[in-house]
């Protein structure tokens, strides 16, 4: 009986809350700088907070803000956000397999609304089948951390001197660097793809004929072409099922 209680929905929800606290703290710090970026492109604190409530993806959200700042249309914004966030489709498929057939469609739809890199990481590390209440617990603290951080960044950013606000805004780029450096250090292929991406992005900004392309379509073209080339030229070889390492 005690074992059943410890593995019930309440147990998994509390465990998700506990595991989600460090994520919420990290989200708050990063979202604060995102809020400053939102303020710099003319968004109000409420608008910035709503964007964080609806779009739980730092890279996708920043890409959307870049498109907004460039003054391009809704189509480019939607396509850019879709392409940048395609990795979440793969994460959803992986968690779907871990959830098993016992997780109903309703729970699957709710869980899918808050799959981030960090929550995917802790959910994947859970032993056995995934209980949806674990994700609910993590999202309960992580979501407000991201939203409140964005709101305060946009709000307090208006009270900070421009120099300090711009300096804090650089922290967002630091987050992106922190994401790509560890895998780049482990793989020469990933390192090469990162360098190629930077070079291609620079060339797109200076070469006649392509520099006139809007920022949104530049992101779309570069992402699809470079990611497609990497997947074709350097496919990930998965070990055969049951094969011992």
N, C-alpha and C positions, 0 to 999 in steps of 0.2 A: 504493500500500500504506500509506504514511504517513497519507494522508487518511482511509483506512478506520479506522486505529488511533485517530486523533484524534476520530472521530465514533462510536466504539464505546461499549458500555455502561459500561466503566470510566471513559472520559473524561467522560461525562455524569454519572456518580455523583460523581466528584471535583468537577466544576463545581457540582453541587447542594450538596455539602458546603461549598464556598467561599461560595456565595451565601447559604447558610442560616445562616452564623455571625452576621451582623448581626441576623438575625431572632431567633436564639436569645438573643442578648444583650438584645434588647428584650422578648422573652417572659419572661425571668428577672425583670426589673424589675417588669413588670406582674403576673406570677404571684405574686411575693412579697406584694404587697398583697392579691391574691385569697386567698392562704393566711391572711392575717390576718383577712380577712372570714370564711373558713371556721372559723377558731378562735373567732371571736366568736359564731358560731351553734352552737357545741358540737361541731364535727367534730374528730376527731383528725388529727394530721399524716398518718398512713397513709391515712385515709379521704379527706382532701383531695387527696393525691397520686394515689390511684386514680381519683378523679373527673376529674383532669386528664389521666390516661392514657387514659380512655375518652371524654371529651368535650372535643374540641379547639376550643373556642369560648368566648372570654371573656364575651361578652354572654349567650350561652345558659347558661353555667355560673353566672354571677352571678344570672341570672333563676331558675335552679333553686335556688340557695342562698336567694334571697329567699322562694321558695315553702316551702322547708324551714323557714326561720325563722318563717314565719307559721303553721306547723303544719297546713297543708292536705294533701289526699290525693295519692296517686300519679297519679291521672288528670289533675289540674290541672298537676302537674309535667311530665308527658309532653307534654301539649298546649302548655304554655307554651314548653318547650324546642323542640318541633317548629316552632312558629310563628316564634319568634325566629330559628331557624336555617334557615328556608326559603330564604334567599339562597344557601345552599350548593348547593341543587338546581340553581339557574341557573348557578352556577360550574362544577358538574360537567358540565352540558350543554355549556358553552362549551369546556371542556378536552377533552371527548369529541370534539368536532369538530376540535380542533387535533391530537388524537392520531392520527386517521385510522384506516382499517380495519386497518392492520398491527398495531395494539396489541391483543393478545388479551384475552379476557374476564377471565382471571386477573389480568393486570396492571391492568386497569381497576378491578377490585374492590379491589385493594390500594391503588392510588392514591387511590381515592375515600375511603378511611379517614382520610386526612390532607390534606384540602383546607381550608385556612384562608384568610383574606383576604390575608395576606402571601405565602403560598406560591402562591396563585392568581395574585397579581400578578407574581411573578418567572417563573412557568411560562408565563403569557400573553405575557411579553416575549421568550421564547426564539424565535429565528428558525427558521422551518421547522416541521417536525413535532415533536411533543413526545415525547421519549424517557422512559419511565416511571422509568428509573434516575436521571434528574435530580430528580424528585420524591422518590425514595427517599433520595438524598443530602441534600436539604434537610430532610426529615423526621427523618433520623438525628441531626442536631444540634438542630433546632428543638423536637422532641418532648421530649427530656430537659431542655432549657432551661425549658420550660413546667412540666413535672412537678416537677423539682428546685426551681424557684422557689416553686411552691405548697407543697411539703413544708417547705422552710425557713421560709417565711412563717408557716405554721401552727405550726412547732416553735419558732422564735425569738420568735414573737408572744407565747407564754406567758411568756417571760423578760423581755419589755419592759414597762415601766410602762404602765398602761392609757392614760394620756394620749398617750404616744408611739405606742402601737399604734393607737389611734383616729385619730391624725393621719396615720399612714401609710396607713390604710385609705381615707382621702379620695383618695389618688392614683388609685384605681380609677375614681372619678368623673371625675378629670382626664383619664384615658384616653378615656372616653366623650365628654367635651367636645372633646378633640383630634380625635376621629373626625368629629364633626358640624360643627365650625366651618369647616374648609376648604370643603366643598361648600356650606354655608350662605352663605358670603361670595361665592361665585360665582353663586348662584342665589337670587333673591328668593322663588321658589316653595318651594324647599327650606327657606329661612329661615322662611317663613310656616308651613310644615307643622311645623317643629320647635317654633315658638312655640305653635301650636295644640295640639300633643301635650302640652307642658308645662301649658298652661291646662286641657286636658281631664283630665289626670292630677290636677291640683289639685282640680278640681271633683268628681271621683270620690271624693276623700278627705274632702270636707266636706258634700256634698249628701245629704240624707236619702233613703233608698231605694237608693242606690248605694254609699254609704260602707260599708255592711254587707257588700258583696260581698268575697269573699276576694281577697288580693293576686294569686293566680295567675290567677283569672278576670278581674280588672281588666286585667292585662297582655294577656291573650288578646283581650278585647273591644276595648280601645283600639288594639292593633296591627292587628287585622283591619279595624276600622271606618275608622281614619285612613289606613292604607295603601291600603285599597280605594278610599276617596274620592279620594286623591291620584292613584292609577292611573287612575281613571275621569275625573277632572276635568282632570288635567295629564299625559296620556300622553306617553311619550318618543317623539319622531319620529326614526326611523332614516333615514339617507340611503339612497337607492336604490342597489342594488348596481352598482358601476362608475361611480357618479356622482362627478365630480371636485369637490373642495372649492374 
